[in-house]
Each structure stands twice: as structure tokens, then as C-alpha cells.
Amino acid sequence: MSNLTNSMTEFLLMGFSDTRELQILYSLLFFLIYSAGLMGNLLIVITTTMDRRLHTPMYFFIRNLSIVDICFISVTVPPASINSMVNNRIISITGCATQIFLLVWMAYVEFTLLTVMARDRYVAICHPLLYPVIMNPRICLQMTLTCLLTGLLYASFHTCLTFQLSFCQSNVIHQFFCDIPSLLKISCSEIFFNLVSLLASALVIGVGCFAFITASYIHIFSTVLRFPVKEDQRKAFSTCIPHIVVITLFLISASYVHLQPLSDSGSIKNIIISVFYSIVPPFLNPIIYSLRNKQIKEGIRVVMKRTVVFFLMNKA
């Protein structure tokens, strides 16, 4: 950040509308989405922590995904909602750098965790007898820590690389949150190395994870189709298909926004598409990936019953 031009002390974020009534409407809509996503993910974290029957590798990763979703959606939605409510689009350079770092970190961890969860499903369905050995608690913890630590390095590298640039052409970011493509577009420095490193790392990680997920589900579906009982096939597909939907939505929307030419970025269409990878997956994950699960729903009922009993005993 030492090379930032002295004339640039803050940025202006782009809103969905310049009309005051629509700004308030978007603010309330974002707040409702955030509240629903926050409560859904918190409920999953509490349930999978308190119910010992859910202390398995599958629910360990679901709990970690919910924690990441809480952080992911909290990076963008509350600031955007507050900005729309008070009609203030200003964000400091430090605030912008912090938001980019957290957003890139959480997006990386989200995608790599979904990749790890594909492996978990592969082992559970294709090698059920070896599942307790392959996916033991130590291995699960190591894979989660690997996602977090490599994501920390990935986010640090791209954040530092971005804020070594100078911004003297404009301070208007054509997005409702700070992101790297929008900053590259308004930079007056040479950005070739930034573009190459961003594209190369995104392709390596994105294509690598996507290939691993695809290979895992090819093996999973080929195994499931050989199940003699149709009910077992239905249960397996109901577990896997929501996972595929979340991955596809996240990958397609993020790739569209970040891998297109800079000259095409900054439109209202890109802002709307950004919602599909920064807000929608954390909001939908509790609905289509966890709350449909019978064991989690039973766990929620047990936790709520214990909470009511505990509250009544303390009140008495």
C-alpha cells in the first residue's frame, strides 16, 4: 500500500439505484437476506455442535461450511445494507483492502471446503467400509486447516498485489463492495502482472477443484446407479444433487465476474451476478444442503426441546 497515490484516500462504491426509495428498499431486502442466512447457518452450527449423533465427518464439514458462510455473507451484506440506508457510498482505502482480503479468503475457503465435501461423499458412498479410517477426525481437521491456511496465503498475496498499484484515474468502484477486478479497472499503474497472476491462480484452483469434484461425482453416480434398492439411490442422489447445485452456482457466477475482460466489467448486470456468488450461496446452503436433511431437522428439534427445558428450569 506504500505506492498508493497521495491524492487517493477513499473510494466510492456503486449502488443499485440513485433513487432514495429504492435505496431503502434494497437496504431492507439485503437485511432480510442477511438475517435469514445468518439464522439458518447459526442454527446448523449450534445443532451439529450440541447433538452428539451429528459428530461425524459429513456434519463436521457442514458445520465448518456454515461458519464460513456466516463470515462470507457478513463481509459484504451488512456494509452494503448500511450504505444504502444512510445513503453513504464512501469506503476508506484500509476498509476496502480489508474487505477484499476477507472476501477472497472466505470465497477460497468456501470453494475448497465444497471440494473436500465432495471427497467425503465419494468415500462414504464408494468405500463405505473404509470411511471411518480414511475420514478420521484427524484427517478432517487437517483438511479444514489446509483450506484455511492456504486461503490465508492466497488472499494475502492478491490483496497486497492489488494495493501496490496506484489509483489516480477515478475513485469510483463499479460494484456494491470492493473487489479486485473493479480496482484493476480504475488503476493507472501497469496491471499486466496482476491480471496474469489473478487469472493463473483462479484457473489452477478453480479448474483443479472442479476437475476433482467432477471426477468424484462421476464415481459416485456410477456407484449409486448399481445400488439394487431404488430407495438407497434416492437417498444418495438427494444428498449429492444439492451439493452440485451450490458448487455450480458459485463457480459460474464467480467465473463470469472475475474472468471477463476489464472493459466489460462495471455494468449493473455484473453487480447483480455478483450477488449470486457473494450472497446467494451462503443464504441457500442452510436451505438446500442442510435443513432438508432429516438428521439435522431431528437434531434441531432435540436442541430446541433442550433449550426450552433449560429455560423453564432456570425460570422456576
C-alpha positions in Angstrom: 0.0 0.0 0.0 3.1 2.3 0.1 2.8 3.1 -3.6 -0.7 4.4 -3.4 -1.0 7.9 -4.8 -1.4 10.6 -2.1 -4.4 12.0 -3.8 -6.5 8.9 -3.2 -7.7 8.5 0.3 -11.1 6.8 -0.2 -13.3 5.1 -2.8 -16.9 5.4 -3.8 -19.0 2.3 -4.1 -21.6 2.0 -6.8 -25.2 1.4 -5.6 -28.1 -0.4 -7.2 -30.0 2.8 -7.6 -29.8 6.6 -7.1 -33.4 6.8 -6.1 -33.8 7.2 -2.3 -36.8 5.0 -2.0 -35.1 2.2 -3.9 -32.0 2.6 -1.8 -34.1 2.0 1.4 -35.9 -0.9 -0.3 -32.6 -2.6 -1.3 -31.3 -2.0 2.2 -34.2 -3.8 3.8 -34.0 -6.6 1.3 -30.3 -7.1 2.0 -31.0 -7.0 5.7 -33.7 -9.7 5.4 -31.5 -11.9 3.3 -28.6 -11.5 5.7 -30.8 -12.2 8.7 -32.2 -15.4 7.2 -28.8 -16.6 6.1 -27.3 -15.8 9.5 -30.0 -17.5 11.5 -30.0 -20.6 9.2 -26.3 -21.1 9.4 -26.1 -20.3 13.2 -28.9 -22.9 13.7 -26.8 -25.5 11.9 -23.6 -24.7 13.8 -25.4 -25.0 17.1 -27.3 -28.2 16.2 -24.3 -30.0 14.8 -22.2 -29.0 17.9 -24.7 -29.9 20.6 -26.1 -33.1 19.1 -23.5 -35.9 19.5 -25.3 -38.0 16.9 -24.1 -35.4 14.3 -20.4 -35.6 15.3 -19.5 -37.3 12.1 -17.2 -36.1 9.2 -20.1 -35.1 7.0 -21.6 -32.8 9.6 -18.2 -31.6 10.7 -17.7 -30.2 7.2 -21.3 -28.9 7.1 -20.7 -27.0 10.4 -17.4 -25.5 9.1 -19.2 -24.5 5.8 -21.9 -22.8 7.8 -19.2 -20.9 9.9 -17.5 -19.8 6.6 -20.9 -18.8 5.2 -21.6 -16.6 8.2 -18.3 -14.8 7.7 -18.7 -14.7 3.9 -22.1 -13.1 3.9 -21.1 -10.7 6.8 -18.2 -9.2 4.7 -20.5 -7.7 2.0 -24.2 -7.6 3.0 -24.1 -5.5 6.3 -21.9 -2.7 4.9 -24.0 -2.6 1.6 -27.2 -2.5 3.6 -26.0 0.3 5.9 -24.6 2.2 3.0 -28.0 2.1 1.2 -29.9 3.0 4.3 -27.7 6.1 5.2 -27.0 6.9 1.5 -23.3 6.8 2.0 -21.1 5.2 -0.6 -17.7 6.1 0.8 -15.2 3.4 1.9 -11.7 4.1 3.1 -8.6 2.5 1.5 -8.0 0.4 4.6 -11.6 -0.7 4.7 -11.5 -1.6 1.0 -8.3 -3.6 1.5 -9.8 -5.4 4.5 -13.0 -6.2 2.6 -11.1 -7.6 -0.4 -8.8 -9.7 1.8 -11.8 -11.2 3.8 -13.9 -11.7 0.7 -11.1 -13.5 -1.2 -10.2 -15.6 1.8 -13.8 -16.7 2.5 -14.5 -17.4 -1.2 -11.4 -19.5 -1.4 -12.2 -21.5 1.8 -15.9 -21.9 0.7 -14.9 -23.4 -2.7 -12.1 -25.6 -1.3 -14.4 -26.8 1.5 -17.1 -27.8 -1.0 -14.3 -29.7 -2.8 -13.4 -31.5 0.4 -17.0 -32.3 1.0 -17.2 -33.9 -2.5 -14.3 -36.2 -1.4 -16.2 -37.0 1.8 -19.3 -38.1 -0.2 -17.1 -40.1 -2.6 -15.5 -42.1 0.3 -18.8 -42.5 2.1 -20.6 -43.9 -1.0 -17.9 -45.7 -2.9 -15.8 -47.0 0.0 -18.2 -47.2 3.0 -16.2 -49.9 4.9 -13.0 -47.7 4.8 -14.9 -44.5 5.6 -14.1 -44.4 9.3 -10.4 -44.9 8.5 -10.0 -42.6 5.6 -12.1 -39.8 7.0 -11.0 -40.0 10.7 -11.2 -36.8 12.9 -7.5 -36.0 12.5 -7.7 -36.1 8.7 -10.8 -34.0 8.6 -9.2 -31.4 10.9 -6.1 -31.4 8.7 -8.0 -30.8 5.5 -10.0 -28.0 7.1 -6.9 -26.3 8.4 -5.3 -26.7 5.0 -8.2 -24.8 3.4 -7.9 -22.0 5.9 -4.2 -21.6 5.8 -3.8 -21.8 2.0 -6.7 -19.4 1.7 -4.9 -17.0 4.0 -1.8 -17.0 1.8 -3.9 -16.7 -1.4 -5.9 -13.7 -0.1 -2.8 -12.0 1.3 -0.9 -12.4 -1.9 -3.7 -10.9 -4.1 -4.6 -8.2 -1.7 -1.0 -7.0 -1.3 -0.5 -7.2 -5.1 -3.6 -5.2 -5.8 -2.8 -2.4 -3.3 0.7 -2.0 -4.7 -1.0 -0.2 -7.6 -1.7 3.5 -7.9 -5.2 4.7 -8.3 -5.3 8.2 -9.9 -7.9 7.9 -12.7 -11.0 7.5 -10.6 -12.1 6.6 -7.2 -15.5 5.1 -8.2 -15.7 1.3 -7.8 -18.4 -0.1 -10.1 -19.6 -2.6 -7.5 -21.5 -2.6 -4.2 -18.4 -3.9 -2.4 -14.7 -3.8 -3.0 -13.4 -6.4 -5.4 -10.1 -6.9 -7.3 -11.4 -6.5 -11.0 -13.1 -3.2 -10.2 -9.9 -1.8 -8.6 -7.8 -3.0 -11.6 -10.1 -1.2 -13.9 -9.5 2.2 -12.2 -5.8 1.8 -11.6 -3.3 4.0 -13.5 -0.4 1.5 -13.0 0.7 -1.4 -15.2 -1.6 -4.2 -14.3 -0.4 -7.0 -16.6 1.3 -9.0 -13.8 -1.9 -8.6 -11.7 -4.1 -9.9 -14.4 -1.8 -12.8 -15.2 -1.4 -13.9 -11.6 -5.1 -13.5 -10.9 -6.1 -15.5 -14.0 -3.4 -18.2 -13.5 -4.3 -18.7 -9.8 -8.0 -18.7 -10.5 -7.7 -21.2 -13.3 -5.3 -23.5 -11.3 -7.5 -23.5 -8.2 -10.9 -23.3 -10.0 -10.1 -25.9 -12.7 -8.3 -28.2 -10.3 -11.1 -28.2 -7.7 -13.8 -28.5 -10.4 -12.0 -31.5 -12.0 -11.6 -33.2 -8.6 -15.3 -32.6 -7.9 -16.4 -33.8 -11.3 -14.2 -37.0 -11.0 -15.6 -37.6 -7.5 -19.3 -37.4 -8.7 -18.7 -39.5 -11.8 -17.5 -42.3 -9.4 -20.3 -41.6 -7.0 -23.1 -41.7 -9.7 -21.7 -44.8 -11.3 -21.7 -46.5 -7.8 -25.2 -45.2 -6.9 -26.7 -46.5 -10.2 -25.5 -50.0 -9.2 -27.5 -49.9 -5.9 -30.1 -52.7 -6.1 -32.6 -50.7 -3.9 -34.2 -47.7 -5.5 -34.7 -46.1 -2.1 -30.9 -46.2 -1.5 -30.4 -44.5 -4.9 -32.9 -41.7 -4.0 -31.2 -41.0 -0.7 -27.8 -40.8 -2.3 -28.9 -38.5 -5.0 -30.8 -36.3 -2.5 -27.5 -35.8 -0.6 -25.3 -35.2 -3.7 -27.5 -33.1 -6.0 -27.9 -30.1 -3.7 -24.1 -30.1 -3.3 -23.7 -29.9 -7.1 -26.2 -27.1 -7.3 -24.3 -25.0 -4.8 -21.0 -25.6 -6.5 -22.3 -24.8 -9.9 -24.0 -21.6 -8.9 -20.9 -20.4 -7.0 -18.4 -21.3 -9.7 -20.3 -20.0 -12.8 -21.2 -16.6 -11.2 -17.8 -16.0 -9.7 -16.0 -17.0 -13.0 -18.3 -14.8 -15.1 -17.5 -11.7 -13.0 -13.8 -12.3 -12.4 -12.6 -13.8 -15.7 -14.2 -11.4 -18.2 -12.3 -8.6 -19.8 -12.0 -5.4 -17.7 -13.6 -3.4 -20.4 -16.8 -5.4 -19.9 -16.9 -5.1 -16.2 -18.7 -2.5 -14.1 -22.2 -2.9 -15.5 -25.3 -3.3 -13.4 -25.5 -6.8 -14.8 -22.2 -7.7 -13.2 -23.4 -6.2 -9.9 -26.5 -8.4 -10.0 -24.4 -11.5 -10.9 -22.0 -10.8 -8.1 -24.9 -11.3 -5.7 -25.1 -14.9 -6.9 -21.7 -15.8 -5.6 -21.3 -13.4 -2.7 -24.8 -13.6 -1.1 -26.9 -16.4 -2.6 -24.8 -19.4 -1.7 -24.4 -18.5 2.0 -28.2 -17.8 2.0 -29.2 -21.1 0.2 -26.7 -23.5 1.8 -28.7 -24.0 5.0 -31.9 -24.5 3.0 -30.9 -26.8 0.2 -27.9 -28.5 1.8 -28.6 -29.0 5.4 -32.1 -28.1 6.6 -33.6 -30.7 4.2 -31.6 -33.4 6.0 -33.7 -35.5 8.3 -31.0 -35.9 10.9 -30.4 -32.2 11.1 -34.1 -31.5 11.4 -34.3 -34.1 14.2 -31.2 -32.5 15.8 -32.9 -29.1 15.7 -36.0 -30.4 17.4 -33.8 -32.0 20.1 -31.8 -28.8 20.7 -34.9 -26.7 20.8 -36.5 -29.0 23.3 -33.4 -29.0 25.5 -33.3 -25.2 25.3 -36.9 -24.8 26.3 -36.5 -27.3 29.2 -33.3 -25.5 30.4 -35.1 -22.1 30.2 -38.1 -23.3 32.1 -35.9 -24.9 34.8 -33.9 -21.7 35.3 -37.1 -19.6 35.4 -38.6 -21.9 38.0 
